[in-house]
Amino acid sequence: MENDKQTAGEQPTPFTPGMTKGMVRQHAFELFRDKLANKEALTLDDWVMAEKDLVRLQQEGEEAS
């Protein structure tokens, strides 16, 4: 049986309020440049990691201000 978390597919809707697909997509493209350069699709885990990392970066930026 195939694991949904490991399958490639469309970008999911962000679960974090205030996050847009575009924001997460841009961050994911920066994080996974090497994977995308090899024409590999991002998995659900990749999208979730990109969103969590972006949220973390934004929170760190707010704390530094």
DOTORKOL-950775 format. One line per 2 residues: number of its first residue (from 1); their letters; for each residue x, y, z of N, C-alpha, C. Coordinates in pm, 1 decimal. Layout:
<pts>
NUM	A	X Y Z X Y Z X Y Z  ...
</pts>
This chain:
<pts>
1	ME	84.4 -118.9 0.0 0.0 0.0 0.0 88.4 124.5 0.0  52.4 219.0 -80.5 133.1 338.6 -97.5 107.3 438.3 15.4
3	ND	212.0 499.6 65.4 201.2 596.8 173.7 171.7 734.0 114.2  60.2 794.8 153.9 19.7 924.8 99.1 123.4 1032.9 123.4
5	KQ	194.7 1026.0 235.8 292.1 1129.1 267.1 410.6 1127.3 171.6  435.5 1016.6 108.4 551.3 1005.3 21.3 517.9 1023.3 -126.3
7	TA	391.0 1031.2 -160.4 354.6 1045.1 -300.9 363.2 1190.4 -344.4  401.2 1208.7 -468.6 409.7 1342.4 -524.8 271.6 1383.5 -573.7
9	GE	245.5 1510.1 -569.1 117.4 1556.5 -616.2 110.7 1707.2 -614.4  -9.9 1757.1 -616.9 -30.0 1901.4 -617.5 2.7 1960.6 -480.7
11	QP	31.0 2087.1 -481.7 58.5 2157.9 -357.6 -69.1 2163.8 -274.9  -60.9 2123.4 -147.3 -179.5 2131.1 -62.2 -206.3 2275.0 -18.3
13	TP	-327.0 2299.9 25.6 -361.2 2430.2 81.0 -289.1 2445.7 214.8  -225.1 2560.6 239.1 -155.1 2580.3 366.1 -251.8 2570.3 484.5
15	FT	-204.7 2512.5 594.2 -287.5 2498.6 712.8 -266.5 2612.1 810.9  -161.6 2692.9 792.9 -131.8 2804.0 882.0 -208.1 2928.0 838.2
17	PG	-286.8 2987.8 929.3 -358.2 3111.3 893.1 -260.1 3219.6 848.0  -294.4 3287.9 741.6 -210.0 3395.1 689.1 -109.3 3349.8 584.8
19	MT	-88.6 3219.8 571.6 2.6 3166.5 470.3 -73.9 3146.8 340.2  -12.1 3183.5 230.5 -73.2 3160.5 100.3 5.1 3051.7 27.6
21	KG	-57.8 2993.2 -72.3 11.3 2892.3 -152.4 136.0 2951.9 -217.0  125.0 3075.1 -261.7 238.3 3140.8 -327.4 357.4 3157.8 -234.9
23	MV	331.3 3196.4 -110.3 439.6 3213.2 -13.5 510.3 3080.5 12.9  430.8 2975.9 33.8 487.3 2843.7 61.5 559.7 2790.8 -61.6
25	RQ	502.1 2811.5 -179.7 563.6 2763.8 -304.4 700.7 2828.0 -324.4  710.4 2958.4 -304.6 837.7 3027.7 -321.5 942.7 2973.9 -225.7
27	HA	902.6 2953.8 -100.2 996.9 2902.3 -0.4 1037.3 2758.8 -34.3  941.4 2677.8 -79.0 971.4 2539.8 -116.8 1069.3 2536.0 -233.7
29	FE	1052.0 2623.9 -329.7 1142.7 2627.5 -444.1 1284.1 2664.1 -400.1  1296.4 2750.3 -299.3 1428.1 2786.2 -247.3 1489.1 2670.3 -169.1
31	LF	1407.7 2600.1 -90.9 1457.3 2488.8 -10.1 1496.5 2367.6 -94.2  1418.9 2340.3 -197.2 1434.8 2216.1 -273.3 1485.0 2240.3 -415.1
33	RD	1571.5 2340.5 -433.4 1627.5 2370.8 -564.5 1691.0 2249.3 -630.3  1767.2 2173.6 -551.4 1836.3 2056.9 -606.9 1738.7 1949.9 -653.9
35	KL	1634.8 1926.6 -576.9 1535.3 1826.0 -613.1 1459.2 1868.7 -739.1  1424.4 1994.8 -745.9 1349.2 2045.0 -861.2 1436.0 2052.0 -986.5
37	AN	1564.7 2074.7 -968.5 1655.6 2078.9 -1083.5 1663.9 1942.3 -1150.9  1640.7 1837.3 -1074.6 1641.9 1700.6 -1128.8 1504.1 1656.7 -1176.0
39	KE	1412.1 1752.5 -1187.9 1276.2 1726.7 -1237.9 1196.3 1633.5 -1146.9  1232.2 1631.6 -1016.7 1156.8 1551.6 -920.8 1042.3 1636.3 -865.4
41	AL	927.6 1574.5 -844.3 813.7 1645.3 -786.4 828.4 1647.4 -634.3  772.8 1750.5 -572.9 775.8 1760.1 -427.8 666.4 1671.8 -367.9
43	TL	698.5 1607.8 -256.7 601.8 1523.0 -188.1 523.0 1607.7 -88.7  419.6 1550.5 -32.7 341.4 1618.7 69.9 430.8 1655.4 187.2
45	DD	520.4 1566.1 225.3 614.8 1596.2 333.5 701.1 1717.7 300.6  743.8 1730.6 175.5 824.6 1845.7 133.6 745.5 1975.3 149.8
47	WV	618.4 1973.5 106.4 535.5 2093.5 116.7 513.6 2132.6 262.5  486.9 2032.6 346.7 462.9 2059.2 489.1 589.6 2113.6 554.5
49	MA	703.9 2055.0 521.9 829.2 2103.2 578.6 857.2 2247.0 535.9  830.2 2279.2 410.4 852.1 2415.8 361.4 762.9 2514.1 436.8
51	EK	637.2 2477.7 458.3 546.4 2568.1 529.9 590.3 2585.6 674.9  625.6 2477.3 742.2 669.7 2486.3 882.1 796.4 2569.0 893.6
53	DL	889.1 2552.0 799.8 1013.2 2628.4 802.6 986.1 2777.3 779.4  895.8 2807.1 688.3 861.5 2947.0 661.3 797.6 3011.3 784.6
55	VR	708.3 2940.2 851.1 645.4 2991.8 974.2 752.3 3017.4 1080.1  844.8 2922.3 1095.4 952.7 2937.2 1194.1 1037.6 3060.8 1163.9
57	LQ	1071.6 3079.9 1037.1 1151.9 3196.4 998.6 1078.6 3326.8 1026.4  949.5 3329.2 999.0 871.7 3450.1 1025.1 861.6 3478.9 1174.2
59	QE	846.1 3375.2 1255.1 838.1 3394.0 1400.8 970.6 3443.4 1455.9  1081.5 3389.5 1405.7 1212.8 3434.9 1449.3 1233.9 3581.6 1411.1
61	GE	1187.1 3620.5 1293.9 1200.0 3758.5 1249.9 1119.9 3853.7 1336.9  1001.6 3811.2 1381.4 917.8 3894.2 1467.9 980.0 3906.8 1606.6
63	EA	1040.6 3800.4 1656.3 1103.6 3803.8 1788.2 1226.7 3894.1 1788.1  1296.4 3900.3 1676.4 1418.6 3981.7 1666.0 1384.5 4130.3 1659.0
65	S	1262.5 4163.5 1616.8 1225.1 4304.6 1602.8 1196.4 4370.7 1734.7
</pts>
